[in-house]
Amino acid sequence: MDPDFLNAFTQPSTLDRFLTEDAIAKGEKRKLIKPTSSKNPKLEELKLFLTEWINRTLKEEHIVVKSLEEDLYDGLVLHHLLESLGSLKLDVEKIALTEKKQRQNLSVILDVVAKCLQLEESQLKWSVESILAKDLLSTLHLLVAIAKHFEPTLALPPNVQVETITIETTSGGLKTSNAVEYITENKENIEAQSKDDAFDELFSCAPDKLDAVKKALLQFVDQNVGKLGLNVKDIESQFSDGVILLLLIGQLEGYFLNLRNFFLTPASTMDMLHNVNLALELLAEGGLLNFPVKSE
């Protein structure tokens, strides 16, 4: 028995449920939020936020949700939520008392969600079975996806992550693996990515705009190093030896670079690499370079 599996549960009833033969079919995988993450303040904040959002959306229909897992598993609330948010008419029964009917309703509802979100089956982080089983992780992923699609301006709590354990039955017994999973987007990564994407897009998708950007950068550089009697006409060739870059850094940061520390007229590739390496070190020390750049 994998010791991580035993350590992942604090309630004996939960452990016992997964040790029974019919809890997980052979070859099946089940992902759960670890109890150590279940009381995470950010997770609690997200659950409360989504609960209040659903109740606010369905206020006129006098539907009140108190527990995301317990109140959404049969598809009734999801049905009303989608009709309210997307003005959709779903071909499902209003009240489904049997598990068979609930499964049928959920299948229709989740198919509609997948089509609205334009997601392939492999991209889905939920399923009919997981929602029906009152799985919190799947329910949260589903609600977050619905909220982002139908109300993109909704200020979901960012950076909500949980520790998960994936359980699988094999011929050798129960196999487990641990991971950290984001439920809402990592805001810091998104901001960093958006900064990178702006220039990536210029090179790949908007070459017509690239010349305008290069012209603006040349004017900026020329304006600053022009005080030293230098004139920059070509970014690629004139920046390759590191001299202009070093002098520009010195001008912008307001300090003098000792001529003994770099090669003002580099005579070899080694001299150029020395200059560029020094420039990259200065940028890193100044907090202006937070990603790796090859001096070559």
N, C-alpha and C positions, 0 to 999 in steps of 0.2 A: 504493500500500500504506500503510495506516495505521501510522505509526511506533510507536504504543502497542502494536500487535500484535507488532512485532519486539522491542520492549523487554520485553515480558511474559514472554519465554521465555529461559532460560539454557542449556537443553540443545538442541543442533541437531537431535537426533532427534525431539524433541517438535514443534519448528517444522516440520520436514520432513513429519511425519505430517499436520499440518493444512494443508499446502500442496498435498497430493495432491488430485486431483479428486474422489475418492470418500470423502474424510475427512468432509466435511460436505455433505449434499445441498443443492441450491439452495433457498433459502428457510428452511432449517433453522437453528436457533440452538443453540449449545453453550456452557454456562457452566462455567468451570473456576476452580480456586483458582490464583492467581498463584504462581509459584515463590518470589517474595519473601515470601509468607505461609506457605509449606509447612513452614518450620522455626520458625514462631511457637511460643514456649514454651507458651502457653495452648492452642493447637491440639494440640500434642504431649501435653499433660496430658489433654485430652479423649479423644484416641485411646487412650491408655493406660488411662484410666478405663473406657471402653466395652469395651475388650478384656478387662480383668480382670473386669468385670461379666458379660460373656457366658461367660467361662470358669468363673466361680463358679456361674452359673446352670446351666450344662450339665456340671458336674463329674461328676455321677453317670452321665452318658451317655458319659464319657470323650472328650469333644470338646474340642479345644484350638485356639483361634484365635490366630494370630500376626500376621496382617495383615488389617485390616478389608476392604480392597479385594480382596485375593487370595482370601480364605477365605469371603467372603459372596456373591460375585457369582452363583454357580450356584443359590442358594436353599436349599441343604441345611441350612446352619447356621440361616438365618432360619426354616426349617420347624421345626426342633427347638426354637428359642428361643420361638416363638409357642405351640407345644404345651406347653412347660414353664411359661411365664408365664401363659397364658390358658386352660390345659386345653382347647385347641382340637384338633380332629381335622381335618386338612386332606387333601383328596383330591388328593394329589400323589405322584409316584413317589419312593421313598426315595433312589434313585441315578439321576441323569440325566447321561449321558455326552455326549450330543449337544447342540449349541446349541439345536436345535429343542425338545428336551425341557426344557432349562433355562429357555428362554423361556416355555414352557407352565407350568412350576412357578412361576416368578416371577409370572406373570400371576395365578394362583390366590392365591398368598401375598399379593401387594400389594392384590388386591381385598378380601381378608379384613381386612387392615390398615386400608384406607380405610373399611370398614364399621364396624370396631371404634372407630375414631377419629371416625367420623361426618364425614368430609371429602368435599367435592365434588372432582371431578377438577381444577378450576381452583385448588384450595388445595394440591394435592400438590407437594412440592418434590423429588420423585423420580419415576422411571418405570421400566418394565421395561427399556427400552433403556439408560438411564443406569446402573442397577445392574449389568446384564449387561456393560456397557462398563468396569466397575470404576472408576466415577467416585466419587472420595472425597467430594466435597461432597454428592452425593445420598445416598450411603451413611450419612454422618454425620447428615444431616437425618432419614433414616428411623429410624435407631437411637435418636436423641434422642426422636423422637415416640413410638416404641414404649416406651421406658423411662419417659417421663412419664405415659403412659397406664396401663401395667400396674404400675409401681412409682412412684407419685407422690411418695413420701417420699425417693426416691433423690436424694442430694446431688450433682447434676451440677455440674461446674465452671461457674460463671456467666460471663457477658460474653465468651464466646468468639466472636471475629469474625475474618473473613478478607477479604483483598482478592480480588475476582473479576474475571475478564475474560469478557465474552460475545462470542462470535464468530458471525457470520452471513454467509452467502454471498448476494450480491446480483448483479444484472446488471453492476454496476460493479466487482465484485471482493469481497474480504473486508472486512467492516465490523466494527468492534469497539467495545465500550463498557466502561468500568471502574466498579466499585462496591465498597462495603464492605457485607458481609452478616453478620448475626448468626446463629450456629448454635445457641447457647444464649441464654437470655433475659438482657436487660440488667437486672441486679438493681436498679440505681439508678432506672431508669425505672419498674420495677414498683412499687418502694416509694413513689415519688412519685405514681404513678397510683393506688395503693391509698389514699393519703391523700386525694386529690381525690375518689375514688369514694365514700368514706364519706359525705360531705356531698351529693354528687350523688344518691346512692341515697335519702337522706332526702327530698330534694325531689321525686324522680320516682317512687320505688317505695314509700316508707314515710311518706306524709303524716301518718299517725296518730301516728308517733313524733316528728314535727317539733315539735309543740306541747310535748312533754316536753323536747326539747333547748332550745327557746327559753326555756322556764321555767327550766331549769338555768343558761342563759347570763345571764338577767335577774338571778337570785339572785347569780351571780358578780359581775356588774357593780355591782349595788346594794350588795353587801358592801364593795366597794372605793371607790366614789365616795360611798358613804353617809357616809364619814368627813369629807367636805367639805360635808355638809349637803344633798346632792342625793339625789333619789329617781327611779329609772328604772322606768317602767311599760311602755314600748313601745319595742322595739328599732328598728323602722323609722323612726318619726317623730323620736325623740329623738337618733338617731345621724346624722340627715341633714345637720345643720349642722356636724358635726365637733367640737363643743365637748366633749361627753361623751367622745368617743373620745380627744381630746387629754388631758383630765384623767385618764382611765383609764390611759393610757400613762404619764403622770407618776407616778401612784400606784404602778403596778406596777414601774416602773423606779427609783423612789425619788428622783426629782429634781423641781425646781420649774420650771414653765414660766412665763417672763416674760410678763405680761399684755400687754406691748407687741408681742409676737410673733404674737399671734392675736386674733381678735375674740370676746370673751366673750359679747357679745350681737350677733351678726351681723344687719345690717340689710338685706342684699341677697344675691342669689345669688353675686355675686363674693366677698363676705365668707365665705360658706359654703365656696366652692371653695378659697379661701385656707386655711381651717382644715383641710379634708380633705387638701389637698395636703401641708400641713405634717405631718399625722398619718402619711400614707403615707411621707413622707421619713424620719420618725423610725423607723417600723417597718422600712424598708429598711436604714437605717444600723445598726439593732440586730440585723440578720440574721433578722428575723421575717417578712419578706415576700419570697418568692423567685419570685413570679409577678406579672404585670402586673395592676393594678387601675385602672379609669378613675375618676377623682375625681368625674366627673359622675354 
